[in-house]
Amino acid sequence: MIDKNQTCGTGQDSMPSMTCLIHVLEEWFGVEQLEDYWNFANYLLWVFTPLILLILPYFTIFLLYLTIIFLHIYKRKNVLKEAYSHNLWDGARKTVATLWDGHAAVWHGYEVHGMEKIPEGPALIIFYHGAIPIDFYYFMAKIFIHKGRTCRVVADHFVFKIPAISPGGVREALISDETYNIVWGNRKGFAQVAIDAKVPIIPMFTQNIREGFRSLGGTRLFRWLYEKFRYPFAPMYGGFPVKLRTYLGDPIPYDPKITAEELAEKTKDAVQALIDKHQRIPGNIMSALLERFHNKQKID
């Protein structure tokens, strides 16, 4: 506190410069105990400065990623300009697809293997459902950019609340884990759709999708909550920039003699074969992160 007998200036009873400044400000603003406010401000600065210093490097990294994504979109500026000149909606779709494709390339080094297995005509793509099916969003962007085709979604009724697809659906997303067990139950509706439409089924699996995002839905409580209310109460965590590679298997051709049950089982076996061939079991987040820094992968 400031001694009233002290004065600003030089001499034995003069105040320190900072104390003198506080005294002058108190008189100027007409407030008392300004020194306490000053000490409190110093305390806040002492507390928040380390936090700010920790955040700034990550903010810089975020800006770098944002810059790369912007350049990724700018690289296709002529394609986007042409799309907007013909159809506003088509231009918007190409812009969104390019944005997702840029995020896939920057954050996950995303790759698609077996794109040539997609026929010119219609087909039904069936895949393993991760905790968050971000690989399917990336895949749709790739298909739209490179083939000019859009994917129509066949999904559970819950898709109208949270985007999801595949026979496993929300149950597989929540309950499956780093062991990549397929949780389809007795679902065969997708197989009946393929039979009725007379189209082939293309199995699909994305390597390390469970390492990108993890779900706690495998615990007894969250499994009971989902089965009871059909709502994904289970928390998720992740967003790790792991390496993601999507593999497309050989098409399962339309066969009028096969039943929906048989086709569903055949499709499940095909997806399981892709998992066995391309996925490390159990999955490991650190190993999946390290794959971003080398080109080693299982042979297609």
N, C-alpha and C positions, 0 to 999 in steps of 0.2 A: 504494500500500500504506500501511497505518497505522503510524506511528512509535510504538514502545512507550513513548517518553519523553513523548509528548503525552498530554494528559488532556482529558476532556470538561468544559467550563466556560468561564470567561472568563480572559483573561490572554494572555501572550505565547506560551505553549506550548499553548494550547487548540486543539482540532480544529475544522474546519468542521462545521456542523450535520449534513450528510448523512453525512460520514465518521464522525462521532460515533455517529450512528444505526446505521451498519453495524457499528461496533465493539461497541455494546451488543447487537445481534442476534447477533453471533458468540459472545459470551459466553453469551447466553441459550440459544441452540440448541446450543451446544457444538460448533460447526463452525469450521473455519479457511478462509481465502480466500473469505469470503462476498462480498467486493468483486468478485472475478472473476465469480462467479455473477450478481451485480447488473449488471456490465458486459455479460455475455452476454445477460441478459434485456433490457437496453436496446437491444442490437443487433437482437435478434429483433423488438422493438417497432418499431424504425426500419425494418426490412425489410418487415414485414407490414402496418403501418399504411397505406401507400399502396395496397397490394393491397385491403385492406378498404374503403378509401374509394372505390376503383374499382368494387367489387362492389356496395356499398350502393345506388347509384342504380338499377342493373339489378334488384336485389332488390325495390326499391320499385315499379318498373315491373311486375315479375312479380306483385306483390300487387295492383296495380291491374287487370291483366288477369284475375287470379283472381277479384277482386271482381265484375267485369263479367260473367264467366261464371256466377258464383253467382247474380247478379241475373237473368240470362237464364233460368236454370233456375227460380228462384223465381217468375218471371213466369208460368210454366206450372204452378204448384203445384196449382191446382184440377184441371187435366187429369191430372196425375200422381197426385193423391190418388184420383181416380175410377178410374184405371187399376189402381192397387194394390188398391182395394176389390173389384174384379171378378176380377182375375187377377194373382197375384204376378209371374208371368213376363212378362205384358204390361206391367205397371208397370215392371219392370226394363228391358225393351227401350225403353220410352218415356223412361226416365231417361237411358239411355246415348245414345239418339238426340238428346235435348235437349242433353246434354253436348257431343257432337260438333258439333251445330248451333251451339252457343254458341262453341265454339272456331273454327269456320269463319267466323262473323260477326265475331268480335273480331280474329282473327289475319290473316285474308285478305279480309275484306269480301266474303265469298263470295256469289255470285249464280247463279241458274239461269234461263236463258232458253229458253222453249219447252216448259214443263212441260205445257201443254195438248195437246201432240202425243202424250203417252202415252195409249194407248187404255184403255178400261175393262177390256178383256179382256187376255189374255196377250200378251207381246211380248218380243223379244230385243234388248237394248241392247248395241251394239258401240262401243267407244271406243278412242281413242289412249292408250297406256300410258305414263305418265310414269315417272321414275326411282323414285318412290314414288307409288302410286295413291291418294294421300290425297284427291283430288277425288272418287273413287268412294265413299269412306267418307262424305264430306260429302253426296254425292248420295243415298246410301241413307238417311241421316238425314232429309234433306228429304222424300223420298218417304214415309217411314214417318210423319213428323209431319203432313204436309199431305194425304196420301192414305190413310194407314192401311194401306199395302201394303209387303210386304217383297220384296227382290230376292234371287232364287236365283242362285247363281254357277255359271257354266260356265267351267271353267278347266283349265289344264295340271295334271298330277299334282303339280307342285312347289307348288301352292297349299296343300297340306297342311303345308308347311314355312314358307312365307311367303305371306300373302294376296296374290293377284294375279289379274287378269282381262284379257281382250281377246285377239284373235288374235295380237298381237305378243308378249304375255306377258313373261317375264323377259328374253328376247333384246332386245325393243324397249326395255324399261326400261333395260337396261345400255348398249346400243350406240347408240341414237338420241341426238341431242344438241339444241342450240339451233336447229338447222335444221329440226327436227320431221319428219325423214324417217320414213315408215311402214315398219316392218320386220316384215312378215307372212310373207315367203317364199311357199311354196305352200300355206299352211294354208287349208283350206276346211271343216274339221269343223263350225265354228260355222254355216256356211251350210246344211250338211246337217241340222243340228239344227233350224234354222228351217223348212226344207222339211218335215221329218218331223213337226214339231209344228204345221205350217200356221199359223205366226204371222208377223207383220210384223217387220222389223228396223228399229230406230231408231238412226241414227248419232249419236255423241256426241263432243264435244271440249271440253276445258277450256283456256281461254286462260291462258297464262303458267305452265302446270304444270311446264315444264322450268326455269323461273326460280325456282320454289320449292325444288326439289331438283335437284342436278346429279350425274351419275355419271361416273366415269372409265373406264367399261367399254369405251369406244370405242378405247382403245389396243390395240396388237397383242397384248401379253401377256395382258391380261384377257379379250380376245375368245377367244384360244386356250384359256385356262383354262376358260371357260364351255363352249365347244364340246366340250372334252375331258371335263369332269367334270359338266357340266350343273348347276353350282353357282355362285351369284353372288359370286365372290371380289372383284369390283371394289368399291373404296371409294366412298362417296357423301358429299356434303356439302350443306349448305343449311339449310332450315328458315326461309328468308327470308320475311317477312310481305308477300309480293307480292299484288297484286290477282288473284283467281281468278274467272273467269266460265265457267260450264258452258253450252254451247250444244247443244241437241237439234235435229237435222235432221229433215226430213220423213220420215215412215215409208216404208220400202220394202215394199210390200204382198206378201203371199204370192201366188206365181204357180206353179201346178203344172207349167207348161211350161218353167220355167227350171231349168238345171242348177246343181249346187252350185258349180262353177267360175265360172259366169256370175254367180251371186248374190254370191259372195265378191268378185269384181272390181267389181261394182256397189256393194257396201258400201264397199270400199276407196276408190273414187272419191268416194263421199258424204262419208266422213270427211276425205279430202284437200280437198274443197271447203270444209268447215268450217274447216280449218286455213288455207287460202288466204284465206278471208274475214275471219277473226277474229284471226289471229296475226301479229304482226310477225316477219319472218324476216330475219336470225337474231334469236332472242330476246335481250333485254338485261335483266339483273337490275335495274339502276338505273332504267330506264324502267318496268319492271313495278312497282317500289316506288313510283315517283312517281304511278302510276295510282291509288294509294290516296287521293290528295289531290285528285282531280278526277273528274268524271263522264263524261269523254270516252270513247266506245266506238264501235266499228263498228256500223253499223245492222244489225239482225237481218234 
